Amino acid sequence: MSLERQAVIRSKSGLHARPAARVVKEANRFRSQVELVTQGKAVSLKSLISVLSLGLNQGAEVTVRASGPDEVEAAEGLAQLLETDLG
């Protein structure tokens, strides 16, 4: 079973370099598997290269999908983080 939360990228620079690294670092705190889903693609939120490969800009709509022992905290926490200006 997995849990999903919707979010909109709020960082002015989108989810590039520094903001992406911050999100990946936070994702790695959780034991659950966490993915970022957008436009039919799902990538691991624990992989910086995977997150950067999406090329997400400010305003992009995404889904955070978490599965595992701390999935509620992971999905909600990461969705909230993506909704802040990480720049």
PDB file as gemmi writes it, atoms N, CA and C in Angstrom:
CRYST1    1.000    1.000    1.000  90.00  90.00  90.00 P 1                      
ATOM      1  N   MET A   1       0.841  -1.180   0.000  1.00  0.00           N  
ATOM      2  CA  MET A   1       0.000   0.000   0.000  1.00  0.00           C  
ATOM      3  C   MET A   1       0.891   1.250   0.000  1.00  0.00           C  
ATOM      4  N   SER A   2       0.421   2.301  -0.634  1.00  0.00           N  
ATOM      5  CA  SER A   2       1.195   3.536  -0.636  1.00  0.00           C  
ATOM      6  C   SER A   2       0.269   4.715  -0.372  1.00  0.00           C  
ATOM      7  N   LEU A   3       0.885   5.830  -0.034  1.00  0.00           N  
ATOM      8  CA  LEU A   3       0.160   7.053   0.285  1.00  0.00           C  
ATOM      9  C   LEU A   3       0.620   8.133  -0.676  1.00  0.00           C  
ATOM     10  N   GLU A   4      -0.308   8.925  -1.189  1.00  0.00           N  
ATOM     11  CA  GLU A   4       0.045   9.984  -2.136  1.00  0.00           C  
ATOM     12  C   GLU A   4      -0.417  11.338  -1.632  1.00  0.00           C  
ATOM     13  N   ARG A   5       0.393  12.361  -1.889  1.00  0.00           N  
ATOM     14  CA  ARG A   5       0.052  13.744  -1.571  1.00  0.00           C  
ATOM     15  C   ARG A   5       0.395  14.607  -2.781  1.00  0.00           C  
ATOM     16  N   GLN A   6      -0.480  15.538  -3.103  1.00  0.00           N  
ATOM     17  CA  GLN A   6      -0.258  16.458  -4.230  1.00  0.00           C  
ATOM     18  C   GLN A   6       0.527  17.668  -3.748  1.00  0.00           C  
ATOM     19  N   ALA A   7       1.308  18.256  -4.640  1.00  0.00           N  
ATOM     20  CA  ALA A   7       2.065  19.470  -4.315  1.00  0.00           C  
ATOM     21  C   ALA A   7       2.307  20.257  -5.597  1.00  0.00           C  
ATOM     22  N   VAL A   8       2.593  21.531  -5.414  1.00  0.00           N  
ATOM     23  CA  VAL A   8       2.972  22.405  -6.521  1.00  0.00           C  
ATOM     24  C   VAL A   8       4.346  22.967  -6.175  1.00  0.00           C  
ATOM     25  N   ILE A   9       5.285  22.869  -7.118  1.00  0.00           N  
ATOM     26  CA  ILE A   9       6.646  23.375  -6.897  1.00  0.00           C  
ATOM     27  C   ILE A   9       6.580  24.893  -6.746  1.00  0.00           C  
ATOM     28  N   ARG A  10       7.033  25.408  -5.611  1.00  0.00           N  
ATOM     29  CA  ARG A  10       6.955  26.845  -5.330  1.00  0.00           C  
ATOM     30  C   ARG A  10       8.282  27.584  -5.490  1.00  0.00           C  
ATOM     31  N   SER A  11       9.399  26.856  -5.533  1.00  0.00           N  
ATOM     32  CA  SER A  11      10.705  27.517  -5.661  1.00  0.00           C  
ATOM     33  C   SER A  11      10.780  28.301  -6.958  1.00  0.00           C  
ATOM     34  N   LYS A  12      11.258  29.522  -6.856  1.00  0.00           N  
ATOM     35  CA  LYS A  12      11.369  30.383  -8.039  1.00  0.00           C  
ATOM     36  C   LYS A  12      12.235  29.768  -9.125  1.00  0.00           C  
ATOM     37  N   SER A  13      13.251  29.028  -8.728  1.00  0.00           N  
ATOM     38  CA  SER A  13      14.146  28.398  -9.697  1.00  0.00           C  
ATOM     39  C   SER A  13      13.677  26.992 -10.081  1.00  0.00           C  
ATOM     40  N   GLY A  14      12.514  26.599  -9.594  1.00  0.00           N  
ATOM     41  CA  GLY A  14      12.033  25.250  -9.861  1.00  0.00           C  
ATOM     42  C   GLY A  14      12.775  24.248  -8.992  1.00  0.00           C  
ATOM     43  N   LEU A  15      12.797  23.022  -9.419  1.00  0.00           N  
ATOM     44  CA  LEU A  15      13.464  21.975  -8.648  1.00  0.00           C  
ATOM     45  C   LEU A  15      14.791  21.643  -9.315  1.00  0.00           C  
ATOM     46  N   HIS A  16      15.710  22.582  -9.209  1.00  0.00           N  
ATOM     47  CA  HIS A  16      17.034  22.448  -9.798  1.00  0.00           C  
ATOM     48  C   HIS A  16      18.085  22.470  -8.700  1.00  0.00           C  
ATOM     49  N   ALA A  17      19.254  21.994  -8.987  1.00  0.00           N  
ATOM     50  CA  ALA A  17      20.443  21.953  -8.132  1.00  0.00           C  
ATOM     51  C   ALA A  17      20.179  22.042  -6.630  1.00  0.00           C  
ATOM     52  N   ARG A  18      20.320  23.228  -6.051  1.00  0.00           N  
ATOM     53  CA  ARG A  18      20.225  23.369  -4.597  1.00  0.00           C  
ATOM     54  C   ARG A  18      18.860  22.957  -4.036  1.00  0.00           C  
ATOM     55  N   PRO A  19      17.751  23.453  -4.600  1.00  0.00           N  
ATOM     56  CA  PRO A  19      16.455  23.027  -4.062  1.00  0.00           C  
ATOM     57  C   PRO A  19      16.256  21.504  -4.160  1.00  0.00           C  
ATOM     58  N   ALA A  20      16.659  20.908  -5.251  1.00  0.00           N  
ATOM     59  CA  ALA A  20      16.511  19.466  -5.419  1.00  0.00           C  
ATOM     60  C   ALA A  20      17.363  18.720  -4.394  1.00  0.00           C  
ATOM     61  N   ALA A  21      18.568  19.193  -4.161  1.00  0.00           N  
ATOM     62  CA  ALA A  21      19.457  18.550  -3.187  1.00  0.00           C  
ATOM     63  C   ALA A  21      18.843  18.595  -1.792  1.00  0.00           C  
ATOM     64  N   ARG A  22      18.194  19.693  -1.474  1.00  0.00           N  
ATOM     65  CA  ARG A  22      17.551  19.830  -0.162  1.00  0.00           C  
ATOM     66  C   ARG A  22      16.401  18.828  -0.012  1.00  0.00           C  
ATOM     67  N   VAL A  23      15.606  18.666  -1.058  1.00  0.00           N  
ATOM     68  CA  VAL A  23      14.483  17.723  -1.024  1.00  0.00           C  
ATOM     69  C   VAL A  23      14.991  16.284  -0.936  1.00  0.00           C  
ATOM     70  N   VAL A  24      16.023  15.956  -1.705  1.00  0.00           N  
ATOM     71  CA  VAL A  24      16.595  14.607  -1.686  1.00  0.00           C  
ATOM     72  C   VAL A  24      17.167  14.296  -0.303  1.00  0.00           C  
ATOM     73  N   LYS A  25      17.851  15.262   0.289  1.00  0.00           N  
ATOM     74  CA  LYS A  25      18.416  15.058   1.630  1.00  0.00           C  
ATOM     75  C   LYS A  25      17.298  14.759   2.630  1.00  0.00           C  
ATOM     76  N   GLU A  26      16.205  15.499   2.547  1.00  0.00           N  
ATOM     77  CA  GLU A  26      15.061  15.268   3.434  1.00  0.00           C  
ATOM     78  C   GLU A  26      14.439  13.892   3.166  1.00  0.00           C  
ATOM     79  N   ALA A  27      14.294  13.515   1.897  1.00  0.00           N  
ATOM     80  CA  ALA A  27      13.702  12.223   1.541  1.00  0.00           C  
ATOM     81  C   ALA A  27      14.511  11.062   2.116  1.00  0.00           C  
ATOM     82  N   ASN A  28      15.820  11.224   2.156  1.00  0.00           N  
ATOM     83  CA  ASN A  28      16.691  10.160   2.650  1.00  0.00           C  
ATOM     84  C   ASN A  28      16.605   9.973   4.162  1.00  0.00           C  
ATOM     85  N   ARG A  29      15.939  10.869   4.863  1.00  0.00           N  
ATOM     86  CA  ARG A  29      15.713  10.716   6.297  1.00  0.00           C  
ATOM     87  C   ARG A  29      14.664   9.640   6.595  1.00  0.00           C  
ATOM     88  N   PHE A  30      13.828   9.338   5.605  1.00  0.00           N  
ATOM     89  CA  PHE A  30      12.731   8.406   5.801  1.00  0.00           C  
ATOM     90  C   PHE A  30      13.127   6.986   5.395  1.00  0.00           C  
ATOM     91  N   ARG A  31      12.547   6.012   6.075  1.00  0.00           N  
ATOM     92  CA  ARG A  31      12.792   4.616   5.734  1.00  0.00           C  
ATOM     93  C   ARG A  31      11.933   4.163   4.560  1.00  0.00           C  
ATOM     94  N   SER A  32      10.812   4.833   4.343  1.00  0.00           N  
ATOM     95  CA  SER A  32       9.901   4.468   3.253  1.00  0.00           C  
ATOM     96  C   SER A  32      10.519   4.755   1.897  1.00  0.00           C  
ATOM     97  N   GLN A  33      10.027   4.033   0.906  1.00  0.00           N  
ATOM     98  CA  GLN A  33      10.365   4.344  -0.487  1.00  0.00           C  
ATOM     99  C   GLN A  33       9.533   5.569  -0.852  1.00  0.00           C  
ATOM    100  N   VAL A  34      10.161   6.592  -1.426  1.00  0.00           N  
ATOM    101  CA  VAL A  34       9.432   7.798  -1.806  1.00  0.00           C  
ATOM    102  C   VAL A  34       9.716   8.135  -3.264  1.00  0.00           C  
ATOM    103  N   GLU A  35       8.656   8.477  -3.988  1.00  0.00           N  
ATOM    104  CA  GLU A  35       8.776   8.803  -5.407  1.00  0.00           C  
ATOM    105  C   GLU A  35       8.129  10.148  -5.682  1.00  0.00           C  
ATOM    106  N   LEU A  36       8.627  10.791  -6.711  1.00  0.00           N  
ATOM    107  CA  LEU A  36       8.041  12.016  -7.224  1.00  0.00           C  
ATOM    108  C   LEU A  36       7.426  11.657  -8.565  1.00  0.00           C  
ATOM    109  N   VAL A  37       6.140  11.917  -8.713  1.00  0.00           N  
ATOM    110  CA  VAL A  37       5.411  11.529  -9.915  1.00  0.00           C  
ATOM    111  C   VAL A  37       4.900  12.782 -10.610  1.00  0.00           C  
ATOM    112  N   THR A  38       5.172  12.891 -11.912  1.00  0.00           N  
ATOM    113  CA  THR A  38       4.667  14.001 -12.704  1.00  0.00           C  
ATOM    114  C   THR A  38       4.633  13.598 -14.171  1.00  0.00           C  
ATOM    115  N   GLN A  39       3.629  14.016 -14.860  1.00  0.00           N  
ATOM    116  CA  GLN A  39       3.482  13.770 -16.296  1.00  0.00           C  
ATOM    117  C   GLN A  39       3.755  12.315 -16.678  1.00  0.00           C  
ATOM    118  N   GLY A  40       3.237  11.392 -15.885  1.00  0.00           N  
ATOM    119  CA  GLY A  40       3.384   9.981 -16.192  1.00  0.00           C  
ATOM    120  C   GLY A  40       4.732   9.373 -15.854  1.00  0.00           C  
ATOM    121  N   LYS A  41       5.628  10.150 -15.263  1.00  0.00           N  
ATOM    122  CA  LYS A  41       6.939   9.644 -14.869  1.00  0.00           C  
ATOM    123  C   LYS A  41       7.012   9.567 -13.347  1.00  0.00           C  
ATOM    124  N   ALA A  42       7.646   8.522 -12.847  1.00  0.00           N  
ATOM    125  CA  ALA A  42       7.868   8.377 -11.410  1.00  0.00           C  
ATOM    126  C   ALA A  42       9.351   8.133 -11.183  1.00  0.00           C  
ATOM    127  N   VAL A  43       9.960   8.951 -10.333  1.00  0.00           N  
ATOM    128  CA  VAL A  43      11.382   8.783 -10.013  1.00  0.00           C  
ATOM    129  C   VAL A  43      11.562   8.760  -8.503  1.00  0.00           C  
ATOM    130  N   SER A  44      12.645   8.157  -8.066  1.00  0.00           N  
ATOM    131  CA  SER A  44      12.958   8.108  -6.647  1.00  0.00           C  
ATOM    132  C   SER A  44      13.314   9.503  -6.145  1.00  0.00           C  
ATOM    133  N   LEU A  45      12.680   9.893  -5.041  1.00  0.00           N  
ATOM    134  CA  LEU A  45      13.009  11.185  -4.420  1.00  0.00           C  
ATOM    135  C   LEU A  45      14.300  11.086  -3.611  1.00  0.00           C  
ATOM    136  N   LYS A  46      14.900   9.917  -3.576  1.00  0.00           N  
ATOM    137  CA  LYS A  46      16.155   9.735  -2.854  1.00  0.00           C  
ATOM    138  C   LYS A  46      17.348   9.802  -3.799  1.00  0.00           C  
ATOM    139  N   SER A  47      17.102  10.082  -5.079  1.00  0.00           N  
ATOM    140  CA  SER A  47      18.162  10.167  -6.082  1.00  0.00           C  
ATOM    141  C   SER A  47      18.182  11.562  -6.703  1.00  0.00           C  
ATOM    142  N   LEU A  48      19.253  12.294  -6.463  1.00  0.00           N  
ATOM    143  CA  LEU A  48      19.369  13.655  -6.992  1.00  0.00           C  
ATOM    144  C   LEU A  48      19.318  13.662  -8.517  1.00  0.00           C  
ATOM    145  N   ILE A  49      20.026  12.750  -9.142  1.00  0.00           N  
ATOM    146  CA  ILE A  49      20.046  12.702 -10.611  1.00  0.00           C  
ATOM    147  C   ILE A  49      18.645  12.453 -11.165  1.00  0.00           C  
ATOM    148  N   SER A  50      17.909  11.545 -10.528  1.00  0.00           N  
ATOM    149  CA  SER A  50      16.542  11.252 -10.982  1.00  0.00           C  
ATOM    150  C   SER A  50      15.634  12.464 -10.853  1.00  0.00           C  
ATOM    151  N   VAL A  51      15.728  13.167  -9.732  1.00  0.00           N  
ATOM    152  CA  VAL A  51      14.890  14.351  -9.515  1.00  0.00           C  
ATOM    153  C   VAL A  51      15.250  15.435 -10.524  1.00  0.00           C  
ATOM    154  N   LEU A  52      16.536  15.663 -10.731  1.00  0.00           N  
ATOM    155  CA  LEU A  52      16.969  16.686 -11.688  1.00  0.00           C  
ATOM    156  C   LEU A  52      16.543  16.347 -13.111  1.00  0.00           C  
ATOM    157  N   SER A  53      16.458  15.049 -13.414  1.00  0.00           N  
ATOM    158  CA  SER A  53      16.107  14.637 -14.777  1.00  0.00           C  
ATOM    159  C   SER A  53      14.689  15.065 -15.174  1.00  0.00           C  
ATOM    160  N   LEU A  54      13.849  15.358 -14.190  1.00  0.00           N  
ATOM    161  CA  LEU A  54      12.482  15.782 -14.480  1.00  0.00           C  
ATOM    162  C   LEU A  54      12.413  17.232 -14.984  1.00  0.00           C  
ATOM    163  N   GLY A  55      13.418  18.045 -14.644  1.00  0.00           N  
ATOM    164  CA  GLY A  55      13.456  19.433 -15.106  1.00  0.00           C  
ATOM    165  C   GLY A  55      12.235  20.235 -14.684  1.00  0.00           C  
ATOM    166  N   LEU A  56      11.832  20.114 -13.434  1.00  0.00           N  
ATOM    167  CA  LEU A  56      10.613  20.763 -12.965  1.00  0.00           C  
ATOM    168  C   LEU A  56      10.806  22.250 -12.695  1.00  0.00           C  
ATOM    169  N   ASN A  57       9.888  23.048 -13.197  1.00  0.00           N  
ATOM    170  CA  ASN A  57       9.906  24.497 -13.013  1.00  0.00           C  
ATOM    171  C   ASN A  57       8.880  24.911 -11.963  1.00  0.00           C  
ATOM    172  N   GLN A  58       8.972  26.154 -11.529  1.00  0.00           N  
ATOM    173  CA  GLN A  58       8.005  26.693 -10.587  1.00  0.00           C  
ATOM    174  C   GLN A  58       6.597  26.530 -11.159  1.00  0.00           C  
ATOM    175  N   GLY A  59       5.673  26.091 -10.321  1.00  0.00           N  
ATOM    176  CA  GLY A  59       4.292  25.905 -10.743  1.00  0.00           C  
ATOM    177  C   GLY A  59       3.962  24.499 -11.218  1.00  0.00           C  
ATOM    178  N   ALA A  60       4.976  23.650 -11.358  1.00  0.00           N  
ATOM    179  CA  ALA A  60       4.730  22.265 -11.795  1.00  0.00           C  
ATOM    180  C   ALA A  60       3.935  21.516 -10.724  1.00  0.00           C  
ATOM    181  N   GLU A  61       2.952  20.762 -11.170  1.00  0.00           N  
ATOM    182  CA  GLU A  61       2.143  19.955 -10.261  1.00  0.00           C  
ATOM    183  C   GLU A  61       2.740  18.557 -10.177  1.00  0.00           C  
ATOM    184  N   VAL A  62       2.943  18.081  -8.961  1.00  0.00           N  
ATOM    185  CA  VAL A  62       3.570  16.784  -8.736  1.00  0.00           C  
ATOM    186  C   VAL A  62       2.799  16.000  -7.677  1.00  0.00           C  
ATOM    187  N   THR A  63       3.087  14.726  -7.622  1.00  0.00           N  
ATOM    188  CA  THR A  63       2.555  13.851  -6.582  1.00  0.00           C  
ATOM    189  C   THR A  63       3.732  13.224  -5.856  1.00  0.00           C  
ATOM    190  N   VAL A  64       3.684  13.254  -4.535  1.00  0.00           N  
ATOM    191  CA  VAL A  64       4.665  12.545  -3.718  1.00  0.00           C  
ATOM    192  C   VAL A  64       4.007  11.235  -3.313  1.00  0.00           C  
ATOM    193  N   ARG A  65       4.659  10.122  -3.661  1.00  0.00           N  
ATOM    194  CA  ARG A  65       4.141   8.787  -3.334  1.00  0.00           C  
ATOM    195  C   ARG A  65       5.112   8.121  -2.370  1.00  0.00           C  
ATOM    196  N   ALA A  66       4.597   7.668  -1.232  1.00  0.00           N  
ATOM    197  CA  ALA A  66       5.440   7.015  -0.233  1.00  0.00           C  
ATOM    198  C   ALA A  66       4.853   5.659   0.130  1.00  0.00           C  
ATOM    199  N   SER A  67       5.751   4.707   0.353  1.00  0.00           N  
ATOM    200  CA  SER A  67       5.339   3.370   0.733  1.00  0.00           C  
ATOM    201  C   SER A  67       6.339   2.818   1.736  1.00  0.00           C  
ATOM    202  N   GLY A  68       5.851   2.498   2.920  1.00  0.00           N  
ATOM    203  CA  GLY A  68       6.746   1.948   3.926  1.00  0.00           C  
ATOM    204  C   GLY A  68       6.325   2.315   5.335  1.00  0.00           C  
ATOM    205  N   PRO A  69       7.214   2.061   6.292  1.00  0.00           N  
ATOM    206  CA  PRO A  69       6.853   2.214   7.696  1.00  0.00           C  
ATOM    207  C   PRO A  69       6.537   3.647   8.135  1.00  0.00           C  
ATOM    208  N   ASP A  70       7.108   4.631   7.472  1.00  0.00           N  
ATOM    209  CA  ASP A  70       6.838   6.025   7.856  1.00  0.00           C  
ATOM    210  C   ASP A  70       6.264   6.806   6.668  1.00  0.00           C  
ATOM    211  N   GLU A  71       5.406   6.144   5.897  1.00  0.00           N  
ATOM    212  CA  GLU A  71       4.879   6.733   4.665  1.00  0.00           C  
ATOM    213  C   GLU A  71       4.046   7.987   4.897  1.00  0.00           C  
ATOM    214  N   VAL A  72       3.308   8.051   5.985  1.00  0.00           N  
ATOM    215  CA  VAL A  72       2.483   9.235   6.248  1.00  0.00           C  
ATOM    216  C   VAL A  72       3.372  10.455   6.455  1.00  0.00           C  
ATOM    217  N   GLU A  73       4.355  10.311   7.323  1.00  0.00           N  
ATOM    218  CA  GLU A  73       5.268  11.424   7.595  1.00  0.00           C  
ATOM    219  C   GLU A  73       6.051  11.807   6.343  1.00  0.00           C  
ATOM    220  N   ALA A  74       6.476  10.812   5.584  1.00  0.00           N  
ATOM    221  CA  ALA A  74       7.265  11.068   4.373  1.00  0.00           C  
ATOM    222  C   ALA A  74       6.445  11.824   3.334  1.00  0.00           C  
ATOM    223  N   ALA A  75       5.263  11.323   3.017  1.00  0.00           N  
ATOM    224  CA  ALA A  75       4.436  11.939   1.978  1.00  0.00           C  
ATOM    225  C   ALA A  75       4.032  13.356   2.366  1.00  0.00           C  
ATOM    226  N   GLU A  76       3.577  13.522   3.590  1.00  0.00           N  
ATOM    227  CA  GLU A  76       3.119  14.844   4.024  1.00  0.00           C  
ATOM    228  C   GLU A  76       4.278  15.824   4.172  1.00  0.00           C  
ATOM    229  N   GLY A  77       5.361  15.379   4.776  1.00  0.00           N  
ATOM    230  CA  GLY A  77       6.499  16.258   4.991  1.00  0.00           C  
ATOM    231  C   GLY A  77       7.147  16.713   3.687  1.00  0.00           C  
ATOM    232  N   LEU A  78       7.322  15.792   2.755  1.00  0.00           N  
ATOM    233  CA  LEU A  78       7.958  16.140   1.485  1.00  0.00           C  
ATOM    234  C   LEU A  78       7.045  16.993   0.618  1.00  0.00           C  
ATOM    235  N   ALA A  79       5.747  16.739   0.642  1.00  0.00           N  
ATOM    236  CA  ALA A  79       4.802  17.570  -0.117  1.00  0.00           C  
ATOM    237  C   ALA A  79       4.822  18.996   0.431  1.00  0.00           C  
ATOM    238  N   GLN A  80       4.849  19.139   1.737  1.00  0.00           N  
ATOM    239  CA  GLN A  80       4.917  20.478   2.365  1.00  0.00           C  
ATOM    240  C   GLN A  80       6.222  21.169   1.990  1.00  0.00           C  
ATOM    241  N   LEU A  81       7.319  20.434   1.985  1.00  0.00           N  
ATOM    242  CA  LEU A  81       8.608  21.021   1.641  1.00  0.00           C  
ATOM    243  C   LEU A  81       8.608  21.531   0.206  1.00  0.00           C  
ATOM    244  N   LEU A  82       8.022  20.767  -0.701  1.00  0.00           N  
ATOM    245  CA  LEU A  82       7.962  21.185  -2.116  1.00  0.00           C  
ATOM    246  C   LEU A  82       7.106  22.430  -2.288  1.00  0.00           C  
ATOM    247  N   GLU A  83       6.167  22.670  -1.373  1.00  0.00           N  
ATOM    248  CA  GLU A  83       5.282  23.823  -1.452  1.00  0.00           C  
ATOM    249  C   GLU A  83       5.946  25.101  -0.910  1.00  0.00           C  
ATOM    250  N   THR A  84       7.178  25.002  -0.404  1.00  0.00           N  
ATOM    251  CA  THR A  84       7.880  26.182   0.088  1.00  0.00           C  
ATOM    252  C   THR A  84       8.883  26.678  -0.945  1.00  0.00           C  
ATOM    253  N   ASP A  85       9.333  27.905  -0.779  1.00  0.00           N  
ATOM    254  CA  ASP A  85      10.363  28.446  -1.680  1.00  0.00           C  
ATOM    255  C   ASP A  85      11.720  27.977  -1.173  1.00  0.00           C  
ATOM    256  N   LEU A  86      12.282  27.006  -1.844  1.00  0.00           N  
ATOM    257  CA  LEU A  86      13.547  26.400  -1.419  1.00  0.00           C  
ATOM    258  C   LEU A  86      14.770  27.158  -1.933  1.00  0.00           C  
ATOM    259  N   GLY A  87      14.533  28.196  -2.741  1.00  0.00           N  
ATOM    260  CA  GLY A  87      15.627  28.941  -3.357  1.00  0.00           C  
ATOM    261  C   GLY A  87      16.418  29.713  -2.367  1.00  0.00           C  
TER     262      GLY A  87                                                      
END                                                                             
